[in-house]
Every structure is written in C-alpha cells, then in structure tokens.
C-alpha cells in the first residue's frame, strides 16, 4: 500500500505564500502521475494541479499563474508552491498519486485569512 503524507499547511494572510510537500512511499515513483486536489467546506474535491510521470504540469484555472507543482523523483516528493494566496484558496489540500491504482493522502488544512 502506497502512503502519501502531506505537510506545510497552515494559516497565512491574503497575498502570502505557502509551500506544501507530499512524501510518498511509492516504489516506482517515477511512473506515477501526481496531483494536488483541494476541498473547501460544502464543495466537491477539485483538481488544483497535476504533474505527470514525464514532468508535464497542468493547473486549474483558478490557480494558474499563482501555484507551481513540482516533483523530486530522487526524494519521492511532490511540492505545491502557492503564491498570492486568496481567501478562496482556503481548503483542505490533498496529495494524489496514480499508477495502476489511485492513492490519497490525509490532507493538510490551508487557511487564508487576515
């Protein structure tokens, strides 16, 4: 069973930055497509950003230009750099991995508020 563990969430003021990290136990990590999703209260879980096994990245429209997803294959880590944060970015952020099966982390809370 592959484990995904997020870290880096917290409280930040509007306009601030946070960097989320996701540590994985995946044996064949380089084969995984990795992504970040988020879910705000009352809303469905939504894709924030995805990075494929080949390193190609795509973003949700609401975060494009502000967030950057990256991966370190040697460390089996995925990151989400979040800049120019807005109150509407407040949500629980989940790490997601896909290779033959799908895996989810437990989530980390991000709150953007003054």
Backbone torsions as a table, in degrees:
resi	resn	phi	psi	omega
1	UNK	NA	127.4	179.8
2	UNK	-83.0	134.2	177.5
3	UNK	-109.0	138.7	175.4
4	UNK	-122.0	128.4	-177.6
5	UNK	-127.7	115.7	179.7
6	UNK	-88.4	154.0	173.1
7	UNK	-154.2	164.8	174.6
8	UNK	104.8	-3.9	178.1
9	UNK	-72.0	172.3	179.0
10	UNK	160.9	-165.3	-179.9
11	UNK	-100.5	130.6	179.8
12	UNK	-141.3	149.7	178.6
13	UNK	-78.3	154.0	175.2
14	UNK	-54.1	137.0	-176.9
15	UNK	90.5	-9.5	-178.6
16	UNK	-83.3	-174.7	-177.3
17	UNK	-131.7	153.0	172.2
18	UNK	-144.8	153.1	174.4
19	UNK	-123.7	117.2	176.3
20	UNK	-91.6	146.1	177.3
21	UNK	-125.7	149.3	177.0
22	UNK	-133.8	116.0	177.4
23	UNK	-97.0	135.1	-177.7
24	UNK	-121.2	158.0	175.6
25	UNK	-107.8	15.0	-174.5
26	UNK	-65.6	129.6	-179.8
27	UNK	-70.0	-42.3	-178.9
28	UNK	-107.2	55.1	-172.3
29	UNK	-56.2	-36.1	-177.4
30	UNK	-63.9	-17.6	-179.9
31	UNK	-88.5	-8.3	-174.1
32	UNK	-86.5	136.9	159.4
33	UNK	-82.5	135.0	-177.9
34	UNK	-123.2	150.1	-177.2
35	UNK	-151.9	164.3	169.5
36	UNK	-117.9	132.7	172.2
37	UNK	-118.3	164.9	174.0
38	UNK	-143.4	154.1	179.5
39	UNK	-141.8	118.3	175.8
40	UNK	-94.2	157.1	180.0
41	UNK	-55.2	129.9	179.0
42	UNK	82.5	-2.7	-178.5
43	UNK	-114.1	160.4	174.1
44	UNK	-77.6	157.2	175.5
45	UNK	-66.8	133.5	-174.3
46	UNK	-129.8	146.8	178.3
47	UNK	-70.0	131.2	176.1
48	UNK	-98.9	-51.7	-178.0
49	UNK	-159.8	151.1	178.6
50	UNK	-136.4	142.9	174.4
51	UNK	-130.0	125.1	-175.7
52	UNK	-79.6	173.7	178.7
53	UNK	-61.9	-25.9	179.3
54	UNK	-88.7	-3.1	176.3
55	UNK	96.0	5.0	177.7
56	UNK	-78.4	133.5	-175.3
57	UNK	-117.2	144.8	173.8
58	UNK	-139.5	154.9	-172.6
59	UNK	-132.2	153.3	170.3
60	UNK	-67.8	151.2	-174.8
61	UNK	-59.2	-36.5	-174.3
62	UNK	-72.7	-15.6	-177.8
63	UNK	-116.0	-7.3	-177.4
64	UNK	-57.9	127.3	-178.8
65	UNK	93.6	-13.9	179.7
66	UNK	-112.7	-33.7	-177.2
67	UNK	-108.3	149.9	176.4
68	UNK	-134.9	125.4	175.8
69	UNK	-98.7	142.0	178.0
70	UNK	-148.2	166.6	179.4
71	UNK	-140.7	150.0	174.6
72	UNK	-122.5	100.6	-174.6
73	UNK	-66.0	-32.6	-179.6
74	UNK	-66.4	-34.9	-179.6
75	UNK	-95.3	-5.0	-176.6
76	UNK	56.5	46.8	-177.0
77	UNK	-123.8	149.9	171.9
78	UNK	-126.8	143.6	-176.8
79	UNK	-127.7	154.4	171.5
80	UNK	-133.2	107.2	174.9
81	UNK	-86.9	121.1	-176.4
82	UNK	-116.5	116.6	179.5
83	UNK	-116.2	163.4	177.8
84	UNK	49.6	49.5	-175.4
85	UNK	-66.6	145.0	-179.1
86	UNK	-120.8	157.7	177.7
87	UNK	-55.3	-32.4	-179.6
88	UNK	-73.1	-5.0	173.3
89	UNK	-83.2	-6.8	178.8
90	UNK	-60.7	125.3	-176.8
91	UNK	-178.8	171.2	166.1
92	UNK	-88.9	127.7	-177.8
93	UNK	-103.3	130.7	-176.5
94	UNK	-116.8	137.9	172.1
95	UNK	-88.0	140.9	-176.3
96	UNK	-135.2	139.0	176.7
97	UNK	-134.1	144.2	-177.6
98	UNK	-139.5	120.6	170.0
99	UNK	-163.0	105.4	-173.7
100	UNK	69.9	-40.9	174.9
101	UNK	-133.8	173.6	178.8
102	UNK	-112.4	143.8	-178.0
103	UNK	-136.1	146.2	-179.5
104	UNK	-128.5	145.8	169.3
105	UNK	-84.3	179.8	-177.9
106	UNK	-84.2	-17.0	177.7
107	UNK	98.6	153.6	175.4
108	UNK	-137.1	136.0	-174.9
109	UNK	-80.7	132.1	171.3
110	UNK	-120.2	123.1	179.2
111	UNK	-122.7	123.5	179.3
112	UNK	-111.1	109.4	-175.2
113	UNK	-159.0	149.0	175.3
114	UNK	-94.4	NA	NA
